[in-house]
Amino acid sequence: MKLEALLIHVKGMENEVGGYFEVNKHKDKFDFVVSSNGQTNVSTGREYVELPSGVHSLLWHYHPDKLGIWPSFEDLLISIPSKNKRFECYVNLIVTNLGCWVFDGICQSNEKKNIDLNQIYQTWYNFHLFMTKETQKKGGWDFEVIRFGIEQFRYEMFTNHGFRITFIDDNIFRNLRDKQFVSDVVNYLTYVLK
């Protein structure tokens, strides 16, 4: 299915769902496949989706509102190179009801000499605490504060860890025309994959 159909398919779902996507013959369009529904980790009680990272390098999954609109640390780990991974670089798209996260993380060709997972975790954890606090306020969200927090997180991940992350919002930080959001996500994915 195309991105627009995927966004309609997942909108309002209460659980995670995920899969992979492929570049179609037009080279600027993507076909999305649903391959896994959310599961609950028995020991932690957290929901997750099993992504087909062993056979696909272009992955996507949906975060319902109840799980937060930002990536988990496990989401970041997908894009960190490892000798145990089949592909040198993964593109991971996280779909939320407020926008999409696109990250290709740290590709081995751009890899810093030492990847310190503890430092990456600390940067993510600080952002996680910030987003949890800001999205749980009784008076509602201050979108300007949240936008600044997202930009600060992106900046720190890139400058401190060489980890590229982009958040493309769906009409929460920018005034968009219909379909512009879908076009923005497709254009960015096309850019990342060149």
Rosetta blueprint (number, residue, H / E / L):
1 M L
2 K L
3 L H
4 E H
5 A H
6 L H
7 L H
8 I H
9 H H
10 V H
11 K L
12 G L
13 M L
14 E L
15 N L
16 E L
17 V E
18 G E
19 G E
20 Y E
21 F E
22 E E
23 V E
24 N L
25 K L
26 H L
27 K L
28 D L
29 K L
30 F E
31 D E
32 F E
33 V E
34 V E
35 S E
36 S E
37 N E
38 G L
39 Q E
40 T E
41 N L
42 V L
43 S L
44 T L
45 G L
46 R L
47 E E
48 Y E
49 V L
50 E L
51 L L
52 P L
53 S L
54 G L
55 V L
56 H L
57 S L
58 L E
59 L E
60 W E
61 H E
62 Y E
63 H L
64 P L
65 D H
66 K H
67 L H
68 G L
69 I L
70 W L
71 P L
72 S L
73 F H
74 E H
75 D H
76 L H
77 L H
78 I H
79 S L
80 I L
81 P L
82 S L
83 K L
84 N L
85 K L
86 R L
87 F L
88 E L
89 C L
90 Y L
91 V E
92 N E
93 L E
94 I E
95 V E
96 T E
97 N L
98 L L
99 G E
100 C E
101 W E
102 V E
103 F E
104 D E
105 G E
106 I L
107 C L
108 Q H
109 S H
110 N H
111 E L
112 K L
113 K L
114 N L
115 I L
116 D L
117 L H
118 N H
119 Q H
120 I H
121 Y H
122 Q H
123 T H
124 W H
125 Y H
126 N H
127 F H
128 H H
129 L H
130 F H
131 M H
132 T H
133 K H
134 E H
135 T H
136 Q L
137 K L
138 K L
139 G L
140 G L
141 W L
142 D L
143 F H
144 E H
145 V H
146 I H
147 R H
148 F H
149 G H
150 I H
151 E H
152 Q H
153 F H
154 R H
155 Y H
156 E H
157 M H
158 F H
159 T H
160 N H
161 H H
162 G L
163 F L
164 R E
165 I E
166 T E
167 F E
168 I E
169 D E
170 D L
171 N L
172 I L
173 F L
174 R L
175 N L
176 L L
177 R L
178 D L
179 K L
180 Q H
181 F H
182 V H
183 S H
184 D H
185 V H
186 V H
187 N H
188 Y H
189 L H
190 T H
191 Y H
192 V H
193 L L
194 K L
